């Protein structure tokens, strides 16, 4: 059972991790850009 499920489950887990990583990276970049824009704006 475990050996049968190992292949597909590992692929799904890796794909999910990649998607989460991409999402976090996008959020980080967006927040960084917003921060730079906020700091550069004349106050």
N, C-alpha and C positions, 0 to 999 in steps of 0.2 A: 504493500500500500504506500509506504513512505517513499520507496524508490520510484514508484510510478508517478507520484505527485511531485517529486523533487524538481523535474525539468520545468514543467509549466509554471509551477508556483514560484520558482526562482526567477523565471522570466518576468512574471507579473510583478513580483516584488521589486525587481531591478527597474522595471519600467515605471512603477509607481514612485520609487525613490528618485528617478531621473526627473519625473514631472514635478515632484515636490521641490527638488533642488532648483529646477528652472524657475518655478514660481517664486521661490524665496529670492533667487538672484535678481529676477525682474523687479520684485518689490524693493529690494535693496537699492538697485540702480535708480528706480523712480524716486524713492525717498531722498537719495543723494542729490539727484538733479533738482528736486524741489528745494532742498536745503541750500544748494548753491544759488539758485534763483532768488531765494528769500534773503540770503546774505548779501547778494549783489545789488538788490533793490535799494535805492536811496531812501534813507529814513531820517 
